[in-house]
Amino acid sequence: MIEDKNTMRRESRRNYQKRRSTKSHLGIKIVKWIFLIVLLLVVSGIGLFAFYAKDAPNISQDQLQSGGTSSLYNNDGKFLLSLGSEKRIYVKNKDIPQLLKDAVVSVEDKRFYKDKLGVDPIRIVGSMLTNAKSNSIAAGGSTITQQLVKLTVFSTAASQRTLKRKAQEAWLAVKVQHEFSKDQILEFYINKVFMNYGNYGMGTAANYYYGKSLKKLDLAQISLIAGMPNAPVAYDPYLYPQKAKYRRNIVLKTMLQNEKITKDEYNQAVNEPITHGLKKRRADNESKIRKIDDPYIKEVVSEVKNKGFDPYNDNLKITINIDQKAQNKLYELGNNGPVPFTNNKMQIGATVIDPNNGHVVAILGGRHLPSVQLGLDRAVQTGRSTGSSIKPVLDYGPAIQYLNWSTAKMLDDSKYVYPGTNIQLYDWDNKYDGMMPMRKALEQSRNVPAVKTLADVGVKRASAFARRLGVNVPSNSGLSVAIGANASSLQMTGAYSAFATRGIYHKPQFVSKIETPDGLTRNYDSNGVRVMKKSTAYMITDMLKGVIKHGSGTNAKIPDLYQAGKTGTVKYSDEDLAKYPGYNSTPKDSWFVGYTRSYAIGIWTGYDNLKDGTISGIGQQSAQLMYKSMMTYLMRNKPNLNWQQPNSVIRAKTGGTWQLYVRGRHAPAGVSDSAASYDEDDEETDTNNDTNNSVNTNNTQSSSSETSTPRQSSRVERSQSSQSHEQSSSSTTSHTQSSRPTINEDNEEHEQSHADSDKD
């Protein structure tokens, strides 16, 4: 019995020891595997770091000392200007006050003098924990050396914060740390940071904001200068004094915590008004070219930012699409050229585009522009009604595209009340002209036919058509948008460009190419997108030729030039006239958008404020005359090319007037193509019965009037001669077509996919 018990004890001990041994071996295996995994991760990390670092760009002392500004070049590679100050005040280390060094290091990188690598692992881990807690990028782990590298050779855009970029940034920071002293690195950084208003470097900023050198600033002023690079626009002491004070006090607090200032010095500085010693805000003394190009540069800056770059900090080489001579000419015509305006307060917004690639050639943001960088640009304002210039885009273009209407389609210009209202729609002459072909309705800009056309097409479908041309008209808009929708000169010029290129739309572009310091190049030119059938674009163009020849746009006529265009004027609302009854019978806004095969130009004229005046006298023709002068200048060395009629279009003479039909079942029986015998001069004679079609551009009488208000004479332009109206009416065809074919609005995209089926 006793022996059995002893045996059992021995067996139990053996099992226990065996289990302990098994557990021990398992633990050792786990530790080994963990060690191997960690080692593998470390080796992989080092390998990946080395793989990325080997492609890091070079960095030189010249680059480290240079400003952070981007440079603009034209498409010929010629340097135009820099986005920064024309003169940067570079401050050497010996002239940088210790107080500024203490402020920068305290707020940006308090371990700056201790780290030996150029990167700070402790700070990186700390920032990772902070960001994890806040579930956002609340803290940065970059040292001053890394920030210097980033400002020198990398983009600061959030989209560029890739693992590869961070690895290269860290590697270059290590190299910079090895090759330069701490004082040199701090000197480079202090002289490179962006400080708003085109200023780079803290020495430049001290002079700009305080009119002093860095050595002459007090503690509070030094702290503001040191804190601004974090967000120089947001901490602008002129525009946002409370935010600037907040940032200044953060810098002071970090200096106190780091024992760089005493408690008494801190208290005195935080109680100093943020405006103490601040110079009066002034307009920049800029070069003439900077002033002329300012609206263009403003759009370049906006476009570059939208592409994910920071044009003020990323050291970019930006190729822009400006034609400087054309830009100069547009500025001259708007400010001191031969084009007359009602008075000096009358304003303008103008855009010139190359329709073949979407390049914005020139842009005019207004007349008598103040000397302010990135000021108001009226050419891109979308809050003004286009008047009748919208009709080809929203009414007649969609009618041809979706309903296959011909230019001879008979439309009824008769009494019309907007559905569901008691609002009656009028034309400029407060009368109705009865049945007329679409060609005449567009040439003479009759409003009722335009509204009825939009009703037949459907606002939803017409809105989609306009949107493809870059004009945003809400799909739930009322029918009144047929005679005026809100859009900018830039948008309207881009839309008309698609007519000029037989249906190919290029989104207007200010920037052609961006090159970054690390050698990457991004090109932004595109082949364009077909947005309508060739037949649609050609038929609209053919009708818009008549607008200039004998319609509402005769003041824009350039002899012998193949061109097309449309006028647009907007009258005042009842509320406006109640305040300024003297404005009655004068337009609030006046437009002209026209094009050749080489250029498209969109002109808006009007006033910024109701109290500034109204468009009267010769000013009512300013938009057309501006177009005429600018297009004459642009086309002087360009071939005068007509548009080729596509095979999908039939030209036939009916009722003494040349009309266009979409080939196929949409053309009436018995109509054959007579294009071979067509002559534009013959058409002009037949339609007008008057050989004298030229208009004296010095004529000060205006007869053009439209309105954006359905209660009044709605948006329509008069022809320059009532005789032209009567003769044009007598010569129009009496031919009628069947109404709209059966088309499902939901098949719009399918229908568009066959746009390329038109063949020349």
Protein Blocks (a to p, Z undefined) as FASTA:
>chain_A
ZZmmmmmmmmmmmmmmmmmmmmmmmmmmmmmmmmmmmmmmmmmmmmmmmmmmmmpccddf
klmmmcfbdcdddfkopafbdcbdfbdcdddfklmcfklmmmmmmmmommlmmpcnopaf
klmmmmmmmmmmnopafbccbdfklmmmmmmmpcfbfklmcfklmmmmmmmmmmmmmmpc
fklmmmmmmmmpcgejhiacjklmmmmmnopafklpcfklmmmmmmmmmommlmomklmm
mlmmmmmmmmmmmmmmnopacfklmmmmmmpcfkgopacdddddddfklmmmmmmmmmmm
mmmmmnopafklnopacddfbdfklmmmmmmmmmmpmbdcfblmlccddddddfknopaf
bdcfbehiacdehiacfklpckbcebjmlmmmmmmmmmmmmnopafklccdddddddehi
abdcddfkopaebjadfklmmmnopaklmmmmmmmnopklmmmmmmmnopacdfkbcfkl
mnoccddfklmmmmmmmmmnoopacdddfbfbdcdfkopacdfbdebjafbdfklmmmmm
mmmmmmmmmmmklmmpcghiacddddddddddfklmmmmmmlgoiafbdcdddddfkbcc
ddddddfbfkloccehjllmmmmmmmmmmmmmmmmmgccddddddfkbccddeehiacdd
dehjkbcghiacfklmgcfklmmmmmnopablcccfkbcbdcbdcdfbfklccdddddfb
fklmmmmmmmpcfbdcdddddddfklmmmmmmmmmmpcZZ
